[in-house]
Amino acid sequence: MTKLALFALAIIAFSAVVSAYKTTIITTTIDDTEFPGIYDGSQEQCRMQVSTQELNHCQKHLTENIKMGVMVNKKQKEQQHLQQCCGQLKKVSEQCQCDAIQRVFDQARSKSGVIETRQMLRKAQNLPNECGLEVQDCPLVSPRV
C-alpha cells in the first residue's frame, strides 16, 4: 500500500512539474517600410526585369575579349562592347543590376572552361566600377574553379 501511495504521489508531482512548464513563443515583425526592396517581392521583380532586358553586349564583353586572343583591334572591340554593356546595365534598375551581372556571368560561364571562367569572373566583378554604376559591389556566385 505504501508503494502505491508513493507511486501516486510521484505521478502527482510529475504532473505538477509538467503543467508548470511553460513554452514561450517569440515572434518578430519586420516593418517593410524600414527596409524597402527587401521584403516586397523585389527578388521576383528583378528576375522578371533581368530576364526581359537585353544584355547581349555584356555577354560579348565577358567572352569575346578572352576568345579574340591577339587580334589587332582587340582593345577597340573590347571598349565598344564595354560601353554598350554599360548602357544596357544602366537601363536596369539599380536594385537589379547585380542580378543582371550574375545572369550574364552565368550564361557566359556555361560555355567556357575553367581558365576562361576565372577571367570572366574578374571582368564581371569589375563591371559596376567600370560602368560607374550606383551599386559598387556585386557578390557573384560562381562554382569553385
Contacts in CASP RR format, 6 or more apart in sequence:
PFRMAT RR
TARGET T0000
AUTHOR 0000-0000-0000
METHOD contacts of the structure
MODEL  1
MTKLALFALAIIAFSAVVSAYKTTIITTTIDDTEFPGIYDGSQEQCRMQV
STQELNHCQKHLTENIKMGVMVNKKQKEQQHLQQCCGQLKKVSEQCQCDA
IQRVFDQARSKSGVIETRQMLRKAQNLPNECGLEVQDCPLVSPRV
30 39 0 8 1.000
32 38 0 8 1.000
32 39 0 8 1.000
32 40 0 8 1.000
37 95 0 8 1.000
42 95 0 8 1.000
42 96 0 8 1.000
45 96 0 8 1.000
46 93 0 8 1.000
46 95 0 8 1.000
46 96 0 8 1.000
46 99 0 8 1.000
47 99 0 8 1.000
49 92 0 8 1.000
49 93 0 8 1.000
49 96 0 8 1.000
50 92 0 8 1.000
50 96 0 8 1.000
50 99 0 8 1.000
50 100 0 8 1.000
50 103 0 8 1.000
51 103 0 8 1.000
53 88 0 8 1.000
53 91 0 8 1.000
53 92 0 8 1.000
53 100 0 8 1.000
54 88 0 8 1.000
55 85 0 8 1.000
55 88 0 8 1.000
55 89 0 8 1.000
55 100 0 8 1.000
55 103 0 8 1.000
55 104 0 8 1.000
56 88 0 8 1.000
57 81 0 8 1.000
57 84 0 8 1.000
57 85 0 8 1.000
57 87 0 8 1.000
57 88 0 8 1.000
58 81 0 8 1.000
58 85 0 8 1.000
58 88 0 8 1.000
58 89 0 8 1.000
58 100 0 8 1.000
58 101 0 8 1.000
58 104 0 8 1.000
58 127 0 8 1.000
59 104 0 8 1.000
59 107 0 8 1.000
59 108 0 8 1.000
60 81 0 8 1.000
60 85 0 8 1.000
61 78 0 8 1.000
61 81 0 8 1.000
61 82 0 8 1.000
61 84 0 8 1.000
61 85 0 8 1.000
61 123 0 8 1.000
61 127 0 8 1.000
62 104 0 8 1.000
62 105 0 8 1.000
62 108 0 8 1.000
62 120 0 8 1.000
62 123 0 8 1.000
62 124 0 8 1.000
63 108 0 8 1.000
63 111 0 8 1.000
63 112 0 8 1.000
63 116 0 8 1.000
63 120 0 8 1.000
64 77 0 8 1.000
64 78 0 8 1.000
64 81 0 8 1.000
65 74 0 8 1.000
65 77 0 8 1.000
65 78 0 8 1.000
65 81 0 8 1.000
65 123 0 8 1.000
66 112 0 8 1.000
66 116 0 8 1.000
66 119 0 8 1.000
66 120 0 8 1.000
68 74 0 8 1.000
68 77 0 8 1.000
68 78 0 8 1.000
71 77 0 8 1.000
82 130 0 8 1.000
82 131 0 8 1.000
85 127 0 8 1.000
85 131 0 8 1.000
86 127 0 8 1.000
86 130 0 8 1.000
86 131 0 8 1.000
86 132 0 8 1.000
86 133 0 8 1.000
87 131 0 8 1.000
89 97 0 8 1.000
89 100 0 8 1.000
89 101 0 8 1.000
89 127 0 8 1.000
89 131 0 8 1.000
89 133 0 8 1.000
90 131 0 8 1.000
90 133 0 8 1.000
92 100 0 8 1.000
94 133 0 8 1.000
94 134 0 8 1.000
94 135 0 8 1.000
97 128 0 8 1.000
97 133 0 8 1.000
97 134 0 8 1.000
97 135 0 8 1.000
97 138 0 8 1.000
98 128 0 8 1.000
98 135 0 8 1.000
98 138 0 8 1.000
98 139 0 8 1.000
98 140 0 8 1.000
101 124 0 8 1.000
101 127 0 8 1.000
101 128 0 8 1.000
101 138 0 8 1.000
101 140 0 8 1.000
102 124 0 8 1.000
102 138 0 8 1.000
102 140 0 8 1.000
102 141 0 8 1.000
104 124 0 8 1.000
105 120 0 8 1.000
105 121 0 8 1.000
105 124 0 8 1.000
105 140 0 8 1.000
105 142 0 8 1.000
108 120 0 8 1.000
108 124 0 8 1.000
109 117 0 8 1.000
109 120 0 8 1.000
109 121 0 8 1.000
109 142 0 8 1.000
112 120 0 8 1.000
114 145 0 8 1.000
117 142 0 8 1.000
117 145 0 8 1.000
118 145 0 8 1.000
121 140 0 8 1.000
121 142 0 8 1.000
121 145 0 8 1.000
124 138 0 8 1.000
124 140 0 8 1.000
125 138 0 8 1.000
125 140 0 8 1.000
127 133 0 8 1.000
127 138 0 8 1.000
128 135 0 8 1.000
128 136 0 8 1.000
128 137 0 8 1.000
128 138 0 8 1.000
129 136 0 8 1.000
END
